Amino acid sequence: MSATPVWSVDPRTGNRREQVASEATAEEVDRVVRAAHAVRASLADRAVRAAFLRTAADRLAEAGEHVIEAADAETALGPARLTGELARTAAQLRAFAEVVDEGAFLDVHIDHEDGSRTPPWPDLRRYKIPLGVVAVYAASNFPLAFSVPGGDTASALAAGCPVVVKSHPDHPATSELCASVLRRAAQESGLPADVVQLVHGFEAGVELVRHPLVSAAGFTGSVRGGRALFDAAAARPNPIPFHGELGSLNPVVVTGAAAAERGAEIGAGLGVSMTMGVGQFCTKPGFVLVPAGETGDGLLKSLTATVSDAGSGVMLDHRMRDAFVSGVAERAGLPDVESPVTPGAGGEHTVSAGYVTVPAARLTAEGPHDALLEECFGPVTVVARYDSQDEVAAVLGRLPGNLTATLHIATESADDDAADLLAELTPLAGRVLVNAWPTGVAVAPAQTHGGPYPATTSPSTSVGATAIERWLRPVSYQSTPEALLPPELRESNPLGLPRRVDGRRA
């Protein structure tokens, strides 16, 4: 049987650009996983890992012109957007190098023997060790920051785990280029190139999550695809952690006081946020609760003007474009749904931005309008007009888990609804914003990019320093002679690690 070719496709035309690779067979997946597993010990030295991450950032930046050209040709995201994404990706690699240098992620605890305790304490020393080979499933909408050189890869390598990346079919040439940069950086840093591997193809992705030497997986993509892989990871003879980011509606609530105070400003901000990147951000505000009547009308007038000026855009591929066109048509066709700016096909290869409105009362109980409470990938948002706080509470109570939840409140005067609404939004998301917009995810230690299912399949973050925790597990040594202990746990602390000794920070 001949190998299935992997083509790079121009989303602006739908035409094939070049054959980049071939889809990996089960045998090839087995080979690359075993190769990655064989070199896992090479990542044991933290100093070497940190140097590798910094070198990877440098080499990625040096190759920036070629990387951006390749990514733009395959995604139509544009040089300006991709230049920023490349800078973010390099900064993320450097940030994890700092995490590795500091060593707090090892979470070292030492409890000395204490016979006075009930029950008595033996000498216990605990830290975290890498899980092993990590499978990374690249995202469609971020060909750099959430793909081959992205956060899952950077955090897994920082933890000491080799990585096998399953390329996204929307940007295989970019994936090959970035993988080659990372592999060269590994060799420059004294590591085997096989600490980073790349495979292509749907079946390769399935084989990867089932492979007995794969110890964990990170995924960014659709609910359907992510759930299938999550179930496969759980069904293995030895189930593995599957950290999946699957989908998010990212609800927004605008209080009556906020709409009265600065409705035009909020409407314009919403229009910019929901159309950013042709509405293909995982944090796009896709559902907005706005007061009914004149209080909210000014907001919608501003939103209409902003969205109408957005123009048409090219989505990542024609499959997504078709899903967007059919999805918005389905929603716009529901009873009592109106389209002040009709979203849909902008041309043969493009889409136009828009939004739909619906009375919030239509969403307080199960019914045909439930489609409005599901993510529609692309430049569209749903505006639900509410008459009371009880309606807001009822609608929020029906929402699934999200990456973000946003509250807009009055700034010039007291807003009596703010505290209660913030309390209602907090259980829905991993990041809660007040008077801001969720598009844009800072790579910061306090960041949470995750949330209740289906936003993610685990209570973790894929962005920020603590993303490294996904690829580690704790191990404790009891009553172990000093000479046999790992250096990280020795009494003398030869590595100078931050740690807690007998419950206190040392």
N, C-alpha and C positions, 0 to 999 in steps of 0.2 A: 504494500500500500504506500503510495507517495505521500510525502509530508504535506500538511495543509499550510499554505502560505499565509503569512501575516502581512497585511498591507497597511501602509500609511495612507490615510484618506484626507483630502481637503474638504472641510465642512462647508466652505464657501461655495463649492461647486458640486460636492458629492463624488468627485472623481478620485480615482486611485492615484497616488503620487509615486510610490515605489514599494517593492516588496522589501520588508525590513528583516524578516526572520521566518521561521516556521514554528507552528504550534508544537509544544513539547509533548512527546509521548509519555506514557506511564514510565517506561524505562529511563527516559531522559530526566524526568522529575526525580526518580529514585537516585539517579547518578548525582545530580546537583545537590540534593539534600544530604546524601552521604558524604559528598565532598565538603559541604559546609560543616557537617557534624564532626568530621575528622580534624578540622582546624580550630575547634572551639577553644582549646587550651591556649591558643596563641593570643587570645583576647584577655587573658588573666591579669596582665600587668596594667594597672590603671593609668600609669604615665604614658604607656604606649597607646592605649585607647584614646586618651585625651589628645595626644599628638595627632593621631589618625583623624579624629573629628575636625581638628583645626586645619589639617592639611586638606581634607575633603572640602571644607568651606572655601579655602583659598583656591583650590583647583577649579571648583565650580564657578567661582567668581571670574577666574581667568578665562574660562570657556564660555562666559556669559553671552557673548555675541552669537555664537553658534547654537547655544542652548535656547536662547530666546527666539532665534530664527526658526529652529525646528519646532518649538512649542507653538509658535504663532501659526505656522503652516498647518499644524494638525488640530488646533483648537479654536482658531480665530479670536482668541482672547485679546490680541493686540499687544504691541511692544511695550506700551506704557504699563499696562497691568502686569505683564510678565516680568518686566524689569523690577517692579516692586516685589513680586513673588519670589524672584531669584534672590534678592537681597534678604528677604525674610527667611528663606530656606538656608542660606549661608549663616545668617545670624543664629538660627535655631541650632545648627550644628555646633557653632562656637559656644552657645549657651549650655549645651549638654557637656561640652568639654569642661566648662567651669564646674558643672555639677559633679563630674567624675573627679576633678582635682580636689574639690572640697571633701568629698567622701561621706557626707551626712546621709546620702541615700542608702548606705550600708546599714544604717539603723543599729549601731553597735550598742548592746546592753551587756553589762557585767554585773552579776549578783554574786557576792562572795558567800562562802559557806557561813551559815548562821544557825547554830543548834538551838537558839532561844526562840526561834519562830515556831508557830504551830500551823501546819506541820513544819518540821525543820527544813531549812534550805540547804541543798548541796551547792557546790560551786557551779554556777550556770553562766555560760557565755554565748550570746546570740548575735548573729548578723545575717545579712541576706546574700544569697548567691544566685547567679544567673540560671534561668530555666533550661536554656539550650537553644536549639535552632528555632527561630521565629519566622513564621510565614507572614508576609505583608502583602495585602491586596490593595493595589494603587487606586486612587480616586480618579474619577473622570474630570471633575471641575477644577482641580488644582494639580496640573501636570508636574509641578515641582514640590510645593510645600506639603502635599499629602500623597506623594507618589514615591518614586524610587529613592530620591535623596531626602524625603520628607520626615515628618515627626515620628512616625512609627519606626522607620529605619534608624533614625538618629538616636532615639531613646533606647531601642533594642541593642544597638552597638554600644551605646554608653553603659548599658547594664552588663555587657560582656557576652552578648548573644550574637552568633552569626545570623545573617538574614538571607532568606530566599524571597525575592519579590515577584509577585505575579503582576505583570504589566497590565495596564488598562488598554483595551483595544482602540481607544480613541487617540492615543499618543504613543504608539510603539517605538517610533524613531527617537522621540525625546527620551523615552525610557532606556533605550539601548545606549544613547549618548551619555546619559547621567550614570548608568551602571558602569560604563567604561571609565568615567571620571572617578567614581568611588573605588573601583578596583585598582586603578593606578595609584590613587592616594594611599590605599592600604599597603601596596608594595613599597612606596616611598617611605612609609612609616615603619617598615620592617615586618609587616604582616603578610600572610598569604592573601592573594587576590580573592580566594574562595570564601573569605568571610562575608562577601557580598555576591549573591547569585541572582540571576534573572530568568524567568520563564514566561512564555506566552501561551494563551489559549484557555478556553473555558474548561475543558476537561483537565488541563494541567492544574487549574485552580482547585478542582475537586480532589484530584490525586494528592495535591499538596497538603490540604487540611487533613487528609486521611493517613498520611505517611507516619509510620511509627516513630521516626526520629524527629519529627516536628513537635515541639513542646508547647507552643502557644501561637496565636494568630491575631493579627490586627487588620481590620477591614473598614473601609469607608465606601459607602455605596447605597444601593436601594434596599428597602425593607425585604423585598422578595429574595434578592440574591443573598443578602446578609443572613437572613433567617435560614435559608437552605444550608449555608456553610456552618452557621451556628449549630444547627441540628446535627450536621455531619460530625462536627467536633465533639458534641456531646454523646453521639452514638458510637464512638470509637471504643474498642476494648479498654483503652486507657484514655478517658476523656481529657481534653486539654482546655485551658482558658481560651475563650474567643472574645476579643474585645472589638465589638463591631459598632460603628456609627451608621445607623440605618436610615433615619428620616426625621424631619422636624418641621412643625408648623410655625414655631416661634411666635406665639400669640403676643399681641399688644393690647393694652387697655388704656384708653384715654378718658380721664375723668371729665365730668361736666365743667369743673372749674378750670381745668387745663385748656379745654376746647374754647371756653369763653375768653380766656386770657390771651392765648396765642395759637388759635386754631390754624391760621394760615401758615405759621412757621412749622407746626407739626405736620400739616398736610404736605408741605414741600419736602420736609425731611423724610417722610414716609415714601414719597415718590422716588426720591434719589436712592434710598436704601433698597426698595423692592425691585428696582430696575438695574441695580449695580451688577455688572458682569452678566447682563441679559437674564437677570433673575436666577442665576445658577449658583448662588452661594448657599451653603447648607444652613446659614443663619439668616436667610432672607425672611423678613416679617411677612408671613403668609396669611395671617388672620388678625383682624383689628376690630376691637369693640369700640364704637364711637357713639356718643349720645345722639338720640333722634332729635328731630326738630331743628330750629334755627341754631341752637347751641353747636351742633355738629356740622351744619351746612357749610359754614365758612371753611372748615377743614377740608371737606370734600371738594369745594371749589378750587382750593389751592392744589389739592392732590390731582384733580383733573387737568389743571394747567401743566403741572410738572410731568405727569405721565404722557400727556399729549405731545410734549416736546421731546420725549425720549427717543423717538424714531425707531426704526426697525433694527434688528440685530440678528447675528448668526449664532445658533446654539451649537453645542459641542459636536453633535452628530445629527443625522436626519432622523434616526429612530427617536431621539429625545424631542426633536422638533415635532414629529408626528404625534407623539404622546401628549405634548403640550397643546397642540391644536385640538385634538379630540377631547382632552381633559377640560379645557376651558369651554368648549362647546357644550359638553355635558352639564357643567355647572351653570352656565348662562341659560340653559333651557329649563331649569327647575322653576316651579311656581314661585311668584313673588321675588324672583331674582332679577335685578336690573343691571345693565352694563353702561354706566356713564361714559367709560372709554372701553370700547370692545377689544379685548385681547384676541390674538389668533395669528393666522398666517399673514406675514407681511409681504411675501413674495414666494417664489419657488424654493428659495433656500433660506428665507428669513422668517422672523416672527415679529409681531408688534406687541408692545406692552399695553396693559389695561388693568381694570379692576371691576369687580362685581359687588353689588350691595344686596343685602338681605335683612329683613327684620330679625332681630335676635330671637324673638319669640318662636321662630321657625326651627331654632336649634336647641331648644331647651329639653326636648325629648327625642327619642329615637325615631328616625323617619327617613324619607328619600333625600332630605337635605344633608344627611351625614357626609356626603361627598365633599361638602364645603369644609369639613373638619379634617380633611386629609390633605397632605402636602401635594401641591401641583408644581412640579419643577419647571421653572421658567418665570418670565416677567409678569406675574399676576399676583394680586392679593385679594382677599375676601374682606369686605367691610360689613360688619354686622351692626345694625343700628339698634341701640337698646333704650328702653323707656324707664328702667329702674335698676337699682343695685341688685335686686333679687334676680332679675334676668341675667345680669353679669355673672352672679354667683352660679346660677343654674348652668350657663353655658361653660364656664370655666370647669365646673364639676364633670363635664363630659369630655374634656380634652385629654388626649394621650400625653405621654411624656415628651419633653422637648429639650433641645439644647439651650434655648434661651426663653425668657419671658420678660416683657418690657412694660413698664408703667410710666405714663406721662401724667404728671400732676402740676398743679399751679405753683408758680415760683414767687409770685408777688404777694400772695395771701395764703392763709391757712387752707388746707384741703382736707376736709373732714373724712373723706373716703380713703385717703392714702394708706393709712396703717392697715386697715382691714384688707384692702386690695393686695397690698404687698404680702400679707400673710397668706392670702389665697393663691397667689402666683408662685410663691416659693416652693411648694411641693411639686410643681409642674416642670421644673427646669434645673439645669446645673448652673446657669448663670442668669441672674436677675438684674435687670438694668432699670434705672430711674432717669427719665428725661435724657435718654440717649437712644442710639440705634444699634441693633445687634450685629450688623454686617461689619466685619473686622474683628479679628480675634488676636489680642495681644499675646505674644510669647513671653509670659511673665510667671514667676513662681506661684503667684496666687490665682492663676487662671484655672478655670474648670471648663473644659470643652467636652461635655458629656451630659447625661441626664437620664431620667427614668425611661424605660422601654416605651416606644421603639427608638427613642433618640440614640440610646446605646444599650448594649446587651450586658454591660457590667458597670458597677458603680466606680468608674475611674475617669480620668481625663486623658485625651490624646494630645493635648497642648500644654506646655509649661513643664517645669522641672519635675513635678510629681508623676508625669507620664512614664518615667523610668520604672516606677513601682510595678507596672503591669508585667514586667519581664523578670521579676525576682521572686524568690521564695525564702522564708526564714529557716534557719537551721540553728539548733542549740547544741553546744558541747557541754557535757556534764562531767565534773570531776576528772578533767583531762589534764595530764601533765603539761607544763608550760612548753616544753620542747616539741610537743605534738600539736600544739594549737596553731591555727593559721595566724600569720603576723597581725592581722586585724584585731585579734582577740587576746593577744598577749598582754600580760600585766604592765609591761614597760611601755606599751603603746608606741612601738618603733616607727609606725607610719604617721603618727600625730593626728589620728582621726578624732573627730568629735564623737562623744559617746556618753552614755549614762551609766554611772557606777553606783550600785546599791540604790537605784532609784533617783539619783541626782545627776544633773548635767556636770560632766567633768571638764 
